[in-house]
Amino acid sequence: MSKKIRMFVDNWSYADFNAFLEAILSGDLTAQYEMGDRLLIGWDYETPFEEGIMALSVEDGAEVLRTIHETLRAVAEDIDTEDVVVSFSKWNTKRFLEFQAASAANNHRKVERMLREVTSVEGVAPDEELSFQDGAKMMKALTDTYKGLITGKN
C-alpha cells in the first residue's frame, strides 16, 4: 500500500540533481538515499520523518526512492519553458557538439556553464546558483529548440 510522501524539489540545486543522476548511473544507493532525504518534507510512515529514509524498512525506503525518481522525472518532463530564452548565436556546431560530449560524459559543471552561454531564465541572474527546476527548464528548452532546428519545426 502506497503511503503519502511529501517533498519540495526546490530544496535541490541543479548541481544536486545532477549529482543524484550520477548516483543513479553509478548505482550508489547510499548517495541516492542521502540526497533524497534533502528533498523530503514529510511522509505517512510509522517511522518518524525526523529519523530519515535510512530508518525506514527496506520496502518503505525503496518506495520513497521510487517516488523521488518518478517525481523528478515528471517535473523535468512537464516543466514549462516559456520563460527561457535560447539563442545559439554564441555557438557554432563544434561548440554544440562539445556541449553534447560534456553532457554524455556527465561533466555537469561544464554542461551548466555552457548551458548558461546560450540560455537564460527570466529572474535568474547569470551568476546565481541554478535551482533544479531552473536548470531542468533550461536543458529542456535547449533540447526542444535544437529538435525544432533539426526537424524544421521551430
DSSP file (Angstrom, degrees, kcal/mol; ACC not computed):
  #  RESIDUE AA STRUCTURE BP1 BP2  ACC     N-H-->O    O-->H-N    N-H-->O    O-->H-N    TCO  KAPPA ALPHA  PHI   PSI    X-CA   Y-CA   Z-CA
    1    1 A M              0   0    0      0, 0.0     2,-0.2     0, 0.0     0, 0.0   0.000 360.0 360.0 360.0 128.1    0.0    0.0    0.0
    2    2 A S        -     0   0    0      1,-0.0     2,-0.2    61,-0.0    58,-0.0  -0.499 360.0-150.8 -75.7 135.7    1.4    3.3   -1.1
    3    3 A K        -     0   0    0     -2,-0.2     2,-0.5    57,-0.1    42,-0.1  -0.669  28.1 -96.2-101.1 158.8    2.0    6.0    1.6
    4    4 A K        -     0   0    0     -2,-0.2    40,-1.6    40,-0.1     2,-0.5  -0.647  40.8-171.4 -78.2 126.2    1.9    9.7    1.1
    5    5 A I  E     -A   43   0A   0     -2,-0.5     2,-0.4    38,-0.2    38,-0.2  -0.983   4.6-159.6-121.4 124.6    5.4   11.1    0.6
    6    6 A R  E     +A   42   0A   0     36,-3.1    35,-2.9    -2,-0.5    36,-1.4  -0.884  17.2 164.9-110.7 134.6    5.8   14.8    0.6
    7    7 A M  E     -A   40   0A   0     -2,-0.4     2,-0.5    33,-0.3    33,-0.2  -0.949  30.9-142.7-142.8 163.6    8.8   16.6   -1.0
    8    8 A F    >   -     0   0    0     31,-2.8     3,-2.1    -2,-0.3     4,-0.1  -0.920   8.7-164.0-130.4 102.6    9.9   20.0   -2.1
    9    9 A V  G >  S+     0   0    0     -2,-0.5     3,-1.6     1,-0.3   123,-0.3   0.716  84.0  72.4 -65.7 -19.7   12.0   19.9   -5.3
   10   10 A D  G 3  S+     0   0    0      1,-0.3    -1,-0.3   122,-0.1    29,-0.0   0.527  76.9  80.5 -73.1  -2.3   13.3   23.4   -4.7
   11   11 A N  G <  S+     0   0    0     -3,-2.1     2,-0.4    28,-0.1    -1,-0.3   0.608  89.2  69.4 -72.4 -10.5   15.4   22.1   -1.9
   12   12 A W  S <  S-     0   0    0     -3,-1.6   120,-2.1    -4,-0.1   121,-0.3  -0.842  73.3-143.2-111.2 145.2   17.8   21.0   -4.6
   13   13 A S  B  >  -B  131   0B   0     -2,-0.4     4,-2.1   118,-0.3   118,-0.3  -0.476  37.2-104.1 -87.1 171.0   20.0   22.9   -6.9
   14   14 A Y  H  > S+     0   0    0    116,-2.9     4,-2.3     1,-0.2     5,-0.2   0.862 125.4  56.0 -64.7 -34.4   20.6   21.8  -10.4
   15   15 A A  H  > S+     0   0    0    115,-0.5     4,-2.3     2,-0.2    -1,-0.2   0.892 105.6  51.3 -63.7 -39.2   24.0   20.6   -9.3
   16   16 A D  H  > S+     0   0    0      2,-0.2     4,-2.4     1,-0.2    -2,-0.2   0.929 108.7  51.1 -61.5 -45.1   22.3   18.4   -6.7
   17   17 A F  H  X S+     0   0    0     -4,-2.1     4,-2.4     1,-0.2    -2,-0.2   0.918 110.9  48.0 -58.5 -44.8   20.0   17.0   -9.3
   18   18 A N  H  X S+     0   0    0     -4,-2.3     4,-2.3     1,-0.2    -1,-0.2   0.875 109.8  52.0 -66.5 -36.8   23.0   16.1  -11.5
   19   19 A A  H  X S+     0   0    0     -4,-2.3     4,-2.1     2,-0.2    -1,-0.2   0.884 109.5  50.8 -64.5 -37.3   24.8   14.5   -8.5
   20   20 A F  H  X S+     0   0    0     -4,-2.4     4,-2.1     2,-0.2    -2,-0.2   0.919 109.1  50.3 -65.2 -43.8   21.7   12.4   -7.9
   21   21 A L  H  X S+     0   0    0     -4,-2.4     4,-2.8     1,-0.2    -2,-0.2   0.905 109.4  51.8 -59.7 -41.1   21.6   11.3  -11.6
   22   22 A E  H  X S+     0   0    0     -4,-2.3     4,-2.3     1,-0.2     6,-0.2   0.896 107.9  51.7 -62.3 -40.3   25.2   10.4  -11.3
   23   23 A A  H  X>S+     0   0    0     -4,-2.1     5,-2.1     2,-0.2     4,-0.8   0.876 110.5  49.2 -64.3 -37.0   24.4    8.3   -8.2
   24   24 A I  H ><5S+     0   0    0     -4,-2.1     3,-0.7     3,-0.2    -2,-0.2   0.951 112.0  47.8 -64.4 -49.0   21.7    6.6  -10.1
   25   25 A L  H 3<5S+     0   0    0     -4,-2.8    -2,-0.2     1,-0.3    -1,-0.2   0.847 116.3  43.2 -62.7 -35.0   24.0    5.8  -13.1
   26   26 A S  H 3<5S-     0   0    0     -4,-2.3    -1,-0.3    -5,-0.2    -2,-0.2   0.550 110.6-120.2 -88.6  -7.0   26.7    4.5  -10.8
   27   27 A G  T <<5 +     0   0    0     -4,-0.8     2,-1.5    -3,-0.7    -3,-0.2   0.713  55.5 157.3  77.1  20.0   24.3    2.5   -8.7
   28   28 A D     >< +     0   0    0     -5,-2.1     4,-1.8    -6,-0.2    -1,-0.2  -0.613  11.4 173.0 -82.5  88.3   25.2    4.4   -5.5
   29   29 A L  H  > S+     0   0    0     -2,-1.5     4,-2.8     1,-0.2     5,-0.2   0.854  73.7  60.0 -66.2 -35.6   22.1    3.8   -3.4
   30   30 A T  H  > S+     0   0    0      1,-0.2     4,-2.7     2,-0.2    -1,-0.2   0.945 107.6  45.1 -58.3 -48.2   23.6    5.3   -0.3
   31   31 A A  H  > S+     0   0    0      1,-0.2     4,-2.8     2,-0.2     5,-0.3   0.893 111.8  53.3 -62.7 -39.5   24.1    8.7   -2.1
   32   32 A Q  H  X S+     0   0    0     -4,-1.8     4,-2.5     2,-0.2    -2,-0.2   0.935 112.4  43.6 -61.5 -45.8   20.6    8.4   -3.6
   33   33 A Y  H  X S+     0   0    0     -4,-2.8     4,-1.9     2,-0.2    20,-0.2   0.919 114.7  49.3 -66.0 -43.0   19.0    7.9   -0.1
   34   34 A E  H  X S+     0   0    0     -4,-2.7     4,-0.6    -5,-0.2    -2,-0.2   0.921 116.0  42.4 -63.1 -43.6   21.1   10.6    1.5
   35   35 A M  H >X S+     0   0    0     -4,-2.8     3,-1.0     1,-0.2     4,-0.6   0.878 109.9  58.2 -70.3 -36.9   20.3   13.1   -1.2
   36   36 A G  H >X S+     0   0    0     -4,-2.5     4,-1.4    -5,-0.3     3,-1.3   0.867  96.0  63.8 -59.6 -36.8   16.7   12.0   -1.2
   37   37 A D  H 3< S+     0   0    0     -4,-1.9    -1,-0.3     1,-0.3    -2,-0.2   0.834  96.8  58.1 -55.5 -33.1   16.4   12.9    2.4
   38   38 A R  H << S+     0   0    0     -3,-1.0    -1,-0.3    -4,-0.6    -2,-0.2   0.716 105.6  49.3 -73.7 -20.5   17.1   16.6    1.5
   39   39 A L  H << S+     0   0    0     -3,-1.3   -31,-2.8    -4,-0.6    -1,-0.2   0.795  93.0  93.4 -83.4 -30.6   14.1   16.7   -0.8
   40   40 A L  E  <  +A    7   0A   0     -4,-1.4   -33,-0.3   -33,-0.2     3,-0.1  -0.312  38.5 172.1 -73.5 144.0   11.6   15.2    1.7
   41   41 A I  E     -     0   0A   0    -35,-2.9     2,-0.3     1,-0.4   -34,-0.2   0.365  67.4 -26.3-125.2  -2.6    9.4   17.3    3.9
   42   42 A G  E     -A    6   0A   0    -36,-1.4   -36,-3.1     7,-0.1    -1,-0.4  -0.898  50.1-163.1 168.5 165.9    7.2   14.6    5.3
   43   43 A W  E     -A    5   0A   0     -2,-0.3   -38,-0.2   -38,-0.2     6,-0.2  -0.969  30.0-120.3-159.6 170.4    5.6   11.2    5.0
   44   44 A D        +     0   0    0    -40,-1.6     2,-0.2    -2,-0.3   -39,-0.1  -0.044  67.5 121.7-108.0  29.4    2.9    9.0    6.4
   45   45 A Y  S    S-     0   0    0      2,-0.3     4,-0.1   -41,-0.2    -2,-0.1  -0.497  72.8-118.1 -85.4 161.5    5.0    6.0    7.6
   46   46 A E  S    S+     0   0    0     -2,-0.2    -1,-0.1     2,-0.1     3,-0.1   0.845  95.1  88.5 -67.0 -33.2    5.1    4.9   11.2
   47   47 A T  S    S-     0   0    0      1,-0.1    -2,-0.3     2,-0.1     5,-0.1  -0.499  96.6-106.1 -65.4 127.4    8.8    5.7   11.3
   48   48 A P    >   -     0   0    0      0, 0.0     3,-1.8     0, 0.0     4,-0.4  -0.295  20.5-129.9 -57.9 137.3    9.1    9.4   12.4
   49   49 A F  G >  S+     0   0    0      1,-0.3     3,-2.0    -6,-0.2     6,-0.1   0.851 104.2  67.3 -56.0 -37.4   10.1   11.6    9.5
   50   50 A E  G 3  S+     0   0    0      1,-0.3    -1,-0.3     2,-0.1     3,-0.1   0.702  90.4  64.1 -60.8 -19.9   12.9   13.1   11.6
   51   51 A E  G <  S-     0   0    0     -3,-1.8    -1,-0.3     1,-0.1     4,-0.2   0.655 102.9-140.0 -80.2 -15.1   14.7    9.8   11.6
   52   52 A G    X   -     0   0    0     -3,-2.0     3,-1.5    -4,-0.4     4,-0.4   0.032  30.3 -59.1  82.5 171.0   15.2   10.0    7.8
   53   53 A I  G >  S+     0   0    0      1,-0.3     3,-2.0   -20,-0.2    -1,-0.2   0.851 125.5  66.3 -57.8 -39.1   15.0    7.4    5.0
   54   54 A M  G 3  S+     0   0    0      1,-0.3    -1,-0.3    -3,-0.1    -2,-0.1   0.721  96.6  56.7 -61.2 -20.8   17.7    5.2    6.4
   55   55 A A  G <  S+     0   0    0     -3,-1.5    -1,-0.3    -4,-0.2    -2,-0.2   0.587  89.6  95.9 -86.4 -10.7   15.4    4.4    9.4
   56   56 A L  S <  S-     0   0    0     -3,-2.0    -3,-0.0    -4,-0.4     0, 0.0  -0.319  87.6 -94.2 -74.3 160.5   12.6    3.1    7.2
   57   57 A S     >  -     0   0    0      1,-0.1     4,-3.1    -2,-0.0     5,-0.3  -0.272  41.4-104.9 -63.3 162.7   12.2   -0.6    6.4
   58   58 A V  H  > S+     0   0    0      1,-0.2     4,-2.4     2,-0.2     5,-0.2   0.918 122.5  49.3 -57.5 -44.3   13.8   -1.7    3.1
   59   59 A E  H  > S+     0   0    0      2,-0.2     4,-2.0     1,-0.2    -1,-0.2   0.930 114.4  43.3 -62.7 -46.7   10.4   -1.9    1.4
   60   60 A D  H  > S+     0   0    0      2,-0.2     4,-2.3     1,-0.2    -2,-0.2   0.900 113.2  51.9 -68.0 -40.6    9.4    1.6    2.6
   61   61 A G  H  X S+     0   0    0     -4,-3.1     4,-2.5     1,-0.2    -1,-0.2   0.906 110.2  49.2 -61.1 -41.6   12.8    3.1    1.8
   62   62 A A  H  X S+     0   0    0     -4,-2.4     4,-2.7    -5,-0.3    -1,-0.2   0.882 109.4  52.5 -65.2 -37.8   12.6    1.7   -1.7
   63   63 A E  H  X S+     0   0    0     -4,-2.0     4,-2.3     2,-0.2    -2,-0.2   0.908 110.0  48.5 -63.8 -41.2    9.1    3.1   -2.1
   64   64 A V  H  X S+     0   0    0     -4,-2.3     4,-2.4     2,-0.2    -2,-0.2   0.940 112.6  47.8 -63.0 -47.0   10.3    6.5   -1.1
   65   65 A L  H  X S+     0   0    0     -4,-2.5     4,-2.5     1,-0.2    -2,-0.2   0.912 111.8  49.9 -62.0 -42.9   13.3    6.3   -3.5
   66   66 A R  H  X S+     0   0    0     -4,-2.7     4,-2.7     1,-0.2    -1,-0.2   0.908 110.3  50.9 -61.0 -41.9   11.0    5.2   -6.4
   67   67 A T  H  X S+     0   0    0     -4,-2.3     4,-2.6     2,-0.2    -2,-0.2   0.892 109.1  50.8 -64.1 -39.7    8.6    8.1   -5.6
   68   68 A I  H  X S+     0   0    0     -4,-2.4     4,-2.7     2,-0.2     5,-0.3   0.947 111.1  48.4 -61.7 -48.2   11.5   10.5   -5.7
   69   69 A H  H  X S+     0   0    0     -4,-2.5     4,-2.3     1,-0.2    -2,-0.2   0.943 114.2  45.9 -56.1 -49.9   12.7    9.1   -9.1
   70   70 A E  H  X S+     0   0    0     -4,-2.7     4,-2.4     1,-0.2    -1,-0.2   0.887 113.4  49.4 -63.5 -40.5    9.1    9.3  -10.5
   71   71 A T  H  X S+     0   0    0     -4,-2.6     4,-2.7     2,-0.2    -1,-0.2   0.934 111.9  47.1 -65.9 -46.7    8.6   12.8   -9.2
   72   72 A L  H  X S+     0   0    0     -4,-2.7     4,-2.6     1,-0.2     5,-0.2   0.906 112.8  49.8 -62.8 -41.5   11.8   14.2  -10.5
   73   73 A R  H  X S+     0   0    0     -4,-2.3     4,-2.3    -5,-0.3     5,-0.2   0.933 112.6  47.4 -61.3 -46.2   11.2   12.6  -13.9
   74   74 A A  H  X S+     0   0    0     -4,-2.4     4,-2.5     2,-0.2    -2,-0.2   0.913 112.8  48.3 -63.2 -43.6    7.7   14.1  -14.1
   75   75 A V  H  X S+     0   0    0     -4,-2.7     4,-1.0     1,-0.2    -2,-0.2   0.940 113.3  47.3 -62.4 -47.0    8.8   17.6  -13.0
   76   76 A A  H  < S+     0   0    0     -4,-2.6    -2,-0.2     1,-0.2    -1,-0.2   0.872 117.0  43.3 -63.6 -37.6   11.7   17.6  -15.6
   77   77 A E  H  < S+     0   0    0     -4,-2.3    -1,-0.2    -5,-0.2    -2,-0.2   0.855 120.5  39.4 -76.1 -35.3    9.4   16.3  -18.4
   78   78 A D  H  < S+     0   0    0     -4,-2.5    -1,-0.2    -5,-0.2    -2,-0.2   0.418  83.1 128.7 -97.3   1.0    6.4   18.6  -17.6
   79   79 A I     <  -     0   0    0     -4,-1.0     2,-0.4    -3,-0.2    -3,-0.0  -0.294  61.1-120.0 -65.6 140.4    8.2   21.8  -16.7
   80   80 A D        -     0   0    0      1,-0.1     3,-0.2     3,-0.0    -1,-0.1  -0.653  25.2-174.6 -82.0 130.1    7.1   24.9  -18.5
   81   81 A T    >   +     0   0    0     -2,-0.4     3,-1.9     1,-0.1    -1,-0.1   0.204  49.3 112.7-110.6  14.6    9.9   26.6  -20.6
   82   82 A E  T 3  S+     0   0    0      1,-0.3    -1,-0.1     3,-0.0    -2,-0.0   0.804  77.3  52.4 -60.2 -30.3    8.1   29.7  -21.6
   83   83 A D  T 3  S+     0   0    0     -3,-0.2    39,-2.2    39,-0.1     2,-0.5   0.265  91.0  97.8 -91.9  14.3   10.3   32.0  -19.6
   84   84 A V  E <   -C  121   0C   0     -3,-1.9     2,-0.5    37,-0.2    37,-0.2  -0.871  58.5-156.4-103.8 133.0   13.5   30.5  -21.1
   85   85 A V  E     -C  120   0C   0     35,-2.8    35,-1.8    -2,-0.5     2,-0.5  -0.934   8.8-167.9-106.3 128.1   15.3   32.3  -23.9
   86   86 A V  E     +C  119   0C   0     -2,-0.5     2,-0.4    33,-0.2    33,-0.2  -0.971  11.2 170.2-116.9 127.1   17.5   30.1  -26.1
   87   87 A S    >   -     0   0    0     31,-3.0     3,-0.7    -2,-0.5    -2,-0.0  -0.927  18.4-172.2-138.7 113.0   20.0   31.6  -28.5
   88   88 A F  G >   +     0   0    0     -2,-0.4     3,-1.9     1,-0.2     8,-0.1   0.325  60.1 108.0 -82.4   9.3   22.6   29.5  -30.3
   89   89 A S  G 3  S+     0   0    0      1,-0.3    -1,-0.2    29,-0.1    29,-0.1   0.740  74.8  54.5 -62.5 -23.4   24.2   32.7  -31.7
   90   90 A K  G <  S+     0   0    0     -3,-0.7     2,-0.3    27,-0.1    -1,-0.3   0.538 105.3  66.0 -86.3  -6.2   27.2   32.3  -29.4
   91   91 A W    <   -     0   0    0     -3,-1.9     2,-0.2    27,-0.1    -3,-0.0  -0.856  60.6-158.7-116.9 148.7   27.9   28.7  -30.5
   92   92 A N     >  -     0   0    0     -2,-0.3     4,-2.1     1,-0.0     5,-0.2  -0.606  47.9 -91.1-104.9-179.9   29.0   27.1  -33.7
   93   93 A T  H  > S+     0   0    0      1,-0.2     4,-2.6    -2,-0.2     5,-0.2   0.882 126.9  56.1 -61.8 -38.4   28.3   23.4  -34.4
   94   94 A K  H  > S+     0   0    0      1,-0.2     4,-1.9     2,-0.2    -1,-0.2   0.916 108.0  48.1 -59.5 -42.6   31.7   22.4  -32.9
   95   95 A R  H  > S+     0   0    0      2,-0.2     4,-2.0     1,-0.2    -1,-0.2   0.889 110.1  52.4 -66.1 -39.3   30.7   24.1  -29.7
   96   96 A F  H  X S+     0   0    0     -4,-2.1     4,-2.3     1,-0.2    -2,-0.2   0.920 109.7  48.8 -61.4 -43.3   27.3   22.4  -29.7
   97   97 A L  H  X S+     0   0    0     -4,-2.6     4,-2.5     1,-0.2    -1,-0.2   0.837 107.3  55.6 -66.8 -32.0   29.0   19.1  -30.1
   98   98 A E  H  X S+     0   0    0     -4,-1.9     4,-2.4     2,-0.2    -1,-0.2   0.900 108.0  49.5 -63.6 -40.6   31.4   19.9  -27.3
   99   99 A F  H  X S+     0   0    0     -4,-2.0     4,-2.4     2,-0.2    -2,-0.2   0.927 110.5  49.7 -62.0 -45.5   28.3   20.5  -25.1
  100  100 A Q  H  X S+     0   0    0     -4,-2.3     4,-2.6     1,-0.2    -2,-0.2   0.901 111.1  49.4 -60.9 -41.9   26.8   17.2  -26.2
  101  101 A A  H  X S+     0   0    0     -4,-2.5     4,-1.9     2,-0.2    -1,-0.2   0.907 110.7  49.6 -65.3 -41.9   30.1   15.4  -25.4
  102  102 A A  H  <>S+     0   0    0     -4,-2.4     5,-2.8     2,-0.2    -2,-0.2   0.896 112.3  48.8 -63.4 -39.5   30.2   17.1  -21.9
  103  103 A S  H ><5S+     0   0    0     -4,-2.4     3,-1.4     1,-0.2    -2,-0.2   0.927 111.0  48.9 -65.1 -45.4   26.6   16.0  -21.3
  104  104 A A  H 3<5S+     0   0    0     -4,-2.6    -1,-0.2     1,-0.3    -2,-0.2   0.824 111.2  50.9 -63.8 -31.6   27.3   12.4  -22.4
  105  105 A A  T 3<5S-     0   0    0     -4,-1.9    -1,-0.3    -5,-0.2    -2,-0.2   0.384 112.7-120.8 -86.5   3.7   30.4   12.3  -20.1
  106  106 A N  T < 5 +     0   0    0     -3,-1.4     2,-1.7     1,-0.2    -3,-0.2   0.830  56.4 157.1  58.1  34.2   28.3   13.6  -17.2
  107  107 A N     >< +     0   0    0     -5,-2.8     4,-2.4     1,-0.2    -1,-0.2  -0.625  13.8 174.7 -86.3  78.4   30.6   16.6  -16.8
  108  108 A H  H  >  +     0   0    0     -2,-1.7     4,-2.7     1,-0.2     5,-0.2   0.809  68.5  54.3 -64.8 -35.5   27.8   18.5  -15.1
  109  109 A R  H  > S+     0   0    0      2,-0.2     4,-2.4     1,-0.2    -1,-0.2   0.932 112.3  44.4 -64.4 -43.9   29.8   21.7  -14.2
  110  110 A K  H  > S+     0   0    0      2,-0.2     4,-2.9    -3,-0.2     5,-0.3   0.911 112.8  52.3 -66.2 -41.3   30.8   22.2  -17.8
  111  111 A V  H  X S+     0   0    0     -4,-2.4     4,-2.9     2,-0.2    -2,-0.2   0.937 111.3  46.4 -59.6 -47.2   27.3   21.4  -19.0
  112  112 A E  H  X S+     0   0    0     -4,-2.7     4,-1.9     2,-0.2    -1,-0.2   0.922 113.2  49.1 -63.5 -43.1   25.8   24.0  -16.7
  113  113 A R  H  X S+     0   0    0     -4,-2.4     4,-0.6    -5,-0.2    -2,-0.2   0.929 115.9  43.0 -60.7 -45.4   28.5   26.6  -17.6
  114  114 A M  H >X S+     0   0    0     -4,-2.9     3,-0.9     1,-0.2     4,-0.8   0.868 108.5  58.9 -70.2 -36.0   27.8   26.0  -21.3
  115  115 A L  H >X S+     0   0    0     -4,-2.9     4,-1.4     1,-0.3     3,-0.8   0.888 102.6  54.2 -58.4 -40.0   24.1   25.9  -20.8
  116  116 A R  H 3< S+     0   0    0     -4,-1.9    -1,-0.3     1,-0.2    -2,-0.2   0.723  97.2  66.8 -68.5 -21.1   24.3   29.4  -19.4
  117  117 A E  H << S+     0   0    0     -3,-0.9    -1,-0.2    -4,-0.6    -2,-0.2   0.831 117.7  20.8 -67.1 -31.0   26.1   30.6  -22.6
  118  118 A V  H << S+     0   0    0     -3,-0.8   -31,-3.0    -4,-0.8     2,-0.3   0.445 120.5  54.6-121.9  -2.7   23.0   30.0  -24.7
  119  119 A T  E  <  -C   86   0C   0     -4,-1.4     2,-0.3   -33,-0.2   -33,-0.2  -0.956  51.7-179.8-131.9 152.9   20.0   30.0  -22.4
  120  120 A S  E     -C   85   0C   0    -35,-1.8   -35,-2.8    -2,-0.3     2,-0.5  -0.990  15.9-145.3-147.1 150.5   18.6   32.4  -19.8
  121  121 A V  E >   -C   84   0C   0      3,-0.3     3,-2.4    -2,-0.3   -37,-0.2  -0.960  33.3-105.4-117.5 132.1   15.6   32.2  -17.5
  122  122 A E  T 3  S+     0   0    0    -39,-2.2     3,-0.1    -2,-0.5   -39,-0.1  -0.319 107.1  15.8 -54.4 127.3   13.7   35.3  -16.6
  123  123 A G  T 3  S+     0   0    0      1,-0.2     2,-0.6    -2,-0.0    -1,-0.3   0.418  98.2 111.5  88.8  -1.8   14.6   36.3  -13.0
  124  124 A V    <   -     0   0    0     -3,-2.4    -3,-0.3    10,-0.0    -1,-0.2  -0.926  62.7-137.4-110.2 116.9   17.7   34.2  -12.7
  125  125 A A    >   -     0   0    0     -2,-0.6     3,-1.6     1,-0.1    -4,-0.0  -0.378  21.2-116.8 -69.5 148.4   21.0   36.1  -12.5
  126  126 A P  T 3  S+     0   0    0      0, 0.0    -1,-0.1     0, 0.0   -10,-0.1   0.776 115.7  40.8 -57.7 -28.4   23.9   34.8  -14.6
  127  127 A D  T 3  S+     0   0    0      2,-0.1     2,-0.2     3,-0.0    -2,-0.0   0.385  91.2 111.7-101.7   3.5   26.0   34.1  -11.5
  128  128 A E  S <  S-     0   0    0     -3,-1.6     2,-0.2     1,-0.1     3,-0.0  -0.540  78.7-105.0 -78.2 140.2   23.1   32.7   -9.4
  129  129 A E        -     0   0    0     -2,-0.2     2,-0.3     1,-0.1    -1,-0.1  -0.451  41.2-118.3 -63.0 132.6   23.2   29.0   -8.5
  130  130 A L        -     0   0    0     -2,-0.2  -116,-2.9     4,-0.1  -115,-0.5  -0.545  19.9-135.4 -75.9 134.1   20.6   27.2  -10.6
  131  131 A S  B  >  -B   13   0B   0   -118,-0.3     4,-2.7    -2,-0.3  -118,-0.3  -0.417  30.3-104.6 -74.4 163.5   17.7   25.6   -8.8
  132  132 A F  H  > S+     0   0    0   -120,-2.1     4,-2.6  -123,-0.3     5,-0.2   0.933 122.6  47.8 -52.9 -47.8   16.8   22.1  -10.0
  133  133 A Q  H  > S+     0   0    0   -121,-0.3     4,-2.4     2,-0.2    -1,-0.2   0.901 111.7  48.1 -66.8 -40.8   13.7   23.5  -11.8
  134  134 A D  H  > S+     0   0    0      2,-0.2     4,-2.2     1,-0.2    -1,-0.2   0.929 114.5  46.2 -65.4 -43.9   15.6   26.3  -13.5
  135  135 A G  H  X S+     0   0    0     -4,-2.7     4,-2.4     1,-0.2    -2,-0.2   0.913 113.2  49.7 -62.8 -42.6   18.4   24.0  -14.7
  136  136 A A  H  X S+     0   0    0     -4,-2.6     4,-2.5    -5,-0.3    -2,-0.2   0.897 111.7  47.9 -64.2 -40.4   15.8   21.4  -15.9
  137  137 A K  H  X S+     0   0    0     -4,-2.4     4,-2.6     2,-0.2    -1,-0.2   0.874 111.2  50.9 -70.9 -34.4   13.8   24.0  -17.8
  138  138 A M  H  X S+     0   0    0     -4,-2.2     4,-2.5     2,-0.2    -2,-0.2   0.932 112.9  46.0 -64.7 -44.7   17.0   25.5  -19.4
  139  139 A M  H  X S+     0   0    0     -4,-2.4     4,-2.6     2,-0.2    -2,-0.2   0.913 114.4  47.7 -64.6 -42.6   18.1   22.0  -20.5
  140  140 A K  H  X S+     0   0    0     -4,-2.5     4,-3.0     2,-0.2     5,-0.2   0.918 112.1  49.6 -64.8 -42.8   14.6   21.1  -21.8
  141  141 A A  H  X S+     0   0    0     -4,-2.6     4,-2.5     2,-0.2    -2,-0.2   0.918 112.2  47.9 -63.1 -43.2   14.3   24.4  -23.7
  142  142 A L  H  X S+     0   0    0     -4,-2.5     4,-2.5     2,-0.2     5,-0.2   0.943 114.5  46.3 -61.2 -47.7   17.7   23.9  -25.3
  143  143 A T  H  X S+     0   0    0     -4,-2.6     4,-2.6     1,-0.2    -2,-0.2   0.924 114.3  47.1 -61.5 -46.3   16.9   20.4  -26.3
  144  144 A D  H  X S+     0   0    0     -4,-3.0     4,-2.1     2,-0.2    -1,-0.2   0.889 111.9  50.9 -64.2 -39.5   13.4   21.4  -27.6
  145  145 A T  H  X S+     0   0    0     -4,-2.5     4,-1.9    -5,-0.2    -2,-0.2   0.926 111.8  46.8 -64.4 -44.2   14.9   24.3  -29.6
  146  146 A Y  H  X S+     0   0    0     -4,-2.5     4,-2.6     2,-0.2    -2,-0.2   0.917 110.3  52.5 -65.0 -42.1   17.6   22.1  -31.2
  147  147 A K  H  X S+     0   0    0     -4,-2.6     4,-2.6     1,-0.2     6,-0.3   0.899 108.1  52.7 -58.5 -39.5   15.0   19.4  -32.0
  148  148 A G  H  X>S+     0   0    0     -4,-2.1     5,-1.3     1,-0.2     4,-1.2   0.881 109.1  48.9 -63.3 -38.3   13.0   22.2  -33.7
  149  149 A L  H  <5S+     0   0    0     -4,-1.9    -2,-0.2     3,-0.2    -1,-0.2   0.919 113.2  46.8 -66.2 -43.4   16.0   23.2  -35.8
  150  150 A I  H  <5S+     0   0    0     -4,-2.6    -2,-0.2     1,-0.2    -1,-0.2   0.894 120.3  37.5 -65.6 -41.4   16.7   19.6  -36.8
  151  151 A T  H  <5S-     0   0    0     -4,-2.6    -1,-0.2    -5,-0.2    -2,-0.2   0.580 106.5-121.7 -89.2  -9.9   13.1   18.9  -37.7
  152  152 A G  T  <5S+     0   0    0     -4,-1.2    -3,-0.2    -5,-0.2     2,-0.1   0.690  79.3 119.0  76.6  18.0   12.4   22.3  -39.2
  153  153 A K      <       0   0    0     -5,-1.3    -4,-0.2    -6,-0.3    -1,-0.1  -0.377 360.0 360.0-113.1  52.6    9.5   22.8  -36.7
  154  154 A N              0   0    0     -6,-0.4    -1,-0.2    -2,-0.1    -5,-0.1   0.434 360.0 360.0-110.0 360.0   10.7   25.8  -34.8
